[in-house]
Amino acid sequence: MKRNDLIRYILAEGCIFIREGAKHSVFINPLIKRSSTIPRHNEINNFLSRKICRDLGIREIEKK
């Protein structure tokens, strides 16, 4: 999955961008106060994208 697609999905689910780290971006779900980081790779594998969604407490991305 493309990093930009994952970020677009996370923002649409109500999460907000907090800050840029050295090698990652930090997002938080303000409703449940949970955060997760997204690495700055062009491609993020499906396992990691599911983990990020679980960390943020949002539904996982459906495969197309």
Secondary structure, DSSP 8 states (H G I E B T S, - for coil): -BHHHHHHHHHHTT-EEEEE-SSEEEEEETTTTEEEEEE--SB--HHHHHHHHHHHT-------
